[in-house]
């Protein structure tokens, strides 16, 4: 045990030096976080054009909010410094803050504020919203909702809405689909306004009359909304806060927008106009209006579509260059050849070609963009093993489908909630609802613990087989149980070197387990709410986690605090994955969006919308170019990371998709679902499309419905939901799930 | 709650807590609420419930389940800083009970006797160990290696060892060698590693339907069921349903083997019934949902005159196996109607009817045994609660507990089962089929006795008058009785002694007395009017016995000086032979003067074996056959 812990400490020391820049960056990060969501409030509808002046005002407001926050927390020195740096006059705070300086943010008196005050209150809210999740500060609902206090005649709401409805129904077909997008956010905000102003019956009538018109994929949100009929209910309702704190984003062509604007101005329909100004963000583009199909493909998330700018940042999706490893190729190869009688010449050639092609990838990040741990000898050995296996890999294709092995968890009455397999498929671990984590060896090699410290002292440390000697034969068994969590284990991940195991649980912690001693090494506390998922980086050392608090965190195993916090999702983060080059993480959420985050600076570089339900499965293609995502709606969506576009939709599953995996060479995508099937899709064909410049520029995708052509096979299990999939190094597909009698 | 919005956009119909409920709850907590306050509270409670439900669904999603559990809901509550609800964590469905008057449904929250639980001898089985098994499901994406459809199997491959074991065991059990079979059954009963084979065995057992012509095979399969049920390492789970249905098949179906009168299918039915009761006792938690369903199907068979008598027999022994409460609720109310049919069979002396008549006697005997226990247990249950202060339940629980300890096979199902039968489903079913579940009211013991007496006459009475110490309890006053009752409760546990228990007799003894003798007359009159089919001679005979003693039970304690009770023993013969077993009791009615070939005591001692081991006593059969059959 001591030896292993020592080993860990060594690793820690190695890395602390490298990770310093990362840690420094963390400090900036929180500021980034605060700024990103708050960029909208001041700008109003300002149709898609960047106004520098508005931006400056906005910055100042943000600054004021930060100052206020600092002062509230009695950090007077920081206030002073920040104020001086920003060049603000000394009384700037007191002027605007007025009553709030003493009591902090908002408060019940926020209702009675003057206009200037309410403007400020909105600023403080939007900046405090993200920090809410972090610091657990519930934003004051009154402040959040204060915007609803300006009300019109409640009796006229229905008239307004149906007036607009009539108008949109009569416009030209090409605009109708686009303008129809306005219905849902408008409906929600009008309803909330009615509720907020205590017109309960009016609100109910309004809901009953128009909720049927909304797109079916908003049903879940409507259900929440529908149960909300009193002002008191709005307090603490998260969904509601989401509607208010984030602007619903719509993409509308300029023509359609002009049409709508003209109509509303002609009718003097200020009520609706106000809502559009206050709560909607309309992203206007020039060109042809989109069709209904195009809109439907992209909409469905909690807060509308992603803004176009959100997906413009450059993403280095290429793979890192593999480290040069001197292969003792010849000796090994001869043996291999003797065994299998394969022609000798081919293999070295292949390897050479492989290493050449990896040399230059223009889309790859620089090798040192993120400090990565150095390879240990054992890692190198593993890489060699991996390469050897790779040469024996089966080339898959539509005519050459993989064999599927199913790992069934029997007698798992305590509820199997998560499964992971090591990359070399030698260990399988399960997380259970009874808070345990169980590890099985799926090879004949049994699991052994390291000897106790006293026994370790007795070992001859110079002997060649010291690694073998430190193991305690008496503890050999097929499986081990790890106790430590106090809630169901929802996420589980092996480290690439198979020495560690991560588990995340409802109890709000992530635990790092040693697979040498089968004990818990660290409990990472930071998420104060259930942690739904966690995953190790493909290079080890880092890991990412996400949970109910809507913040994804990047950790390093030797830091008890997160290095990065990725905030921006509007609902629970349900799954997290690392990009193969470790420079990015992707998170899926129950706000029905997928976000790609840059590990270096913590920025959100991609927002993908289009799913109609919480996302429960994500997978990067091995070449790093593509992403597949699966959700409760039973659809798999395929994304081109570089262009930030949806490139495919795979329909077929009838229930939540819990697992996705690409074959080792990206030819096949396997998806496993709650509907007890594994489906195989032709990934080569799905990604084989030309992205023209126009599509890339506008983001208007045109999907063909070719799911049936792409579906290569559908394989039933027996009453066993498929919750994990894994391709072995030789492309054998392993699936796992708990048998449900 | 999920249904609500999708289904009705026009009208929001959430599950709602009504104002009245809130008021009631407040009252129970000692608070008076005004209407408006209750209304507001109700609305808020509804909202909070909906909110909690919505957030609990995410726990379900992340646990990768389709079913929302109480645990999920509790987690949602906990995260919103509300105290969790304890006591509903069981995986099984919680049946709702309804209150007879008023539309009130509630989940039973019964008190648990911790002492009993702690000292229980049947320690719940642990689940088998969680494990991972791998099988190649699809090779090269084509085909499934495992044959589909032949075996209702779990997703699991059998290792070679298991497969061999399975083959050996099934071969041994279904094979010829009785010794080998015994070994196999024993192993099946104690082997801890056969969980994976369970589905296969269950499948084999479900083959009863295909071997209904082969008594021997049926018997072996039933033995297999017994072994599986008794295996402490096996978690039967939902397979228990399949087992129960196989057992029920053996109890109820007019098996092909029954066509040949030489086949002793009666024993098979008895054994199957025994097994059923055993399953209900040892796996009560798994089959509680089935209890009511089984009662219904038994009832259906019993009330269907078209069914052969052997099916009726099965229904009676099945009810008997399910406990005296089942007998009371199903058999007893059906008896008047059924009796008419049975009587018709028994009164037909034509040669062509001989076989049917013999079957009829079988049924007669089975009913008699069932009602005997009903009376005894009811008397016992009535006697207990006085001290406990609680309802009759406690008494009966204790009574049945006592039973369980010594002979689980004979015991009534554990108390909760009986109650579980009143679940919401039963309520619905009752509404649908119009069976008298809801209207059912317990018949007081004396009335019950007198009604039964009107059917069985002294054949019934004599069952309570055996054994020594008849005189002890002759003078009955309540205090004495209660004393006497406490003492025997331990003794009751042994059914064999029960039969001869003088104390029990005493219990019974008192019941008519409590009611007072005058009641006798009307009840007998009523009873006799019910049985129109009864021959006039029998009626007069019965009545004369009934009337001759004003308190007839008391008369039971005097040595059998009167003729009729002496004859009536012979109903015990139901068990005695294959063909002419049950004929004797009816001697009382039409041959009161016939001299007794065998002293009654001899038969009474055989009574305990009734319904369990069929040992044909041929000699008896032969010797008395000619006497009473006008052949």
Interface residues (C-beta under 8 A of the other chain):
Chain A: X204 X207 X208 X211 X212 X219 X222 X223 X224 X226 X227 X228 X229 X230 X232 X233 X237 X400 X401 X402 X403 X404 X405 X406 X407 X408 X409 X410 X411 X412 X413 X414 X415 X416 X417 X428 X430 X432 X433 X438 X440 X442 X479 X487 X488 X490 X506 X529 X530 X532 X548 X572 X574 X590 X614 X616 X632 X655 X656 X658 X674 X680 X712 X713 X715 X717 X718 X719 X720 X721 X723 X734 X735 X736 X739 X741
Chain B: X2 X4 X5 X6 X9 X10 X11 X12 X14 X43 X44 X46 X47 X50 X51 X54 X58 X59 X61 X62 X63 X64 X65 X66 X71 X75 X79 X127 X128 X129 X130 X131 X132 X133 X134 X135 X136 X137 X138 X139 X140 X141 X142 X153 X154 X155 X156 X195 X196 X235 X237 X238 X239
